[in-house]
Amino acid sequence: MKARVMADGRVSLPADMRRRHGIERGGDVVLEDTGDAIVLRTLDQIVARAQELSRQLLAGKTNVSVDDFLEERRREAEQE
């Protein structure tokens, strides 16, 4: 899809694309420079990607939840 860069650097995204990806007026997005391209992602996409990577890295491991981490820290604090 083609878009135009304005003189001040703004880029206007087509309305149907914004709706499809849940980007609202004034909404935040993340830009990534991959070296040969600029990738625009929504914050929801970034979170979903991080969650999937976490699931892959932690698959099959035990005691890796936030609750497990907090419990371990509580026990350490009690020992101090």
ABEGO torsion letter per residue (X at the ends): XBBBBBAAGBBBBBAAAAAAAGBBBGBBBBBBBAGABBBBBBAAAAAAAAAAAAAAAABGBBGABAAAAAAAAAAAAAAX
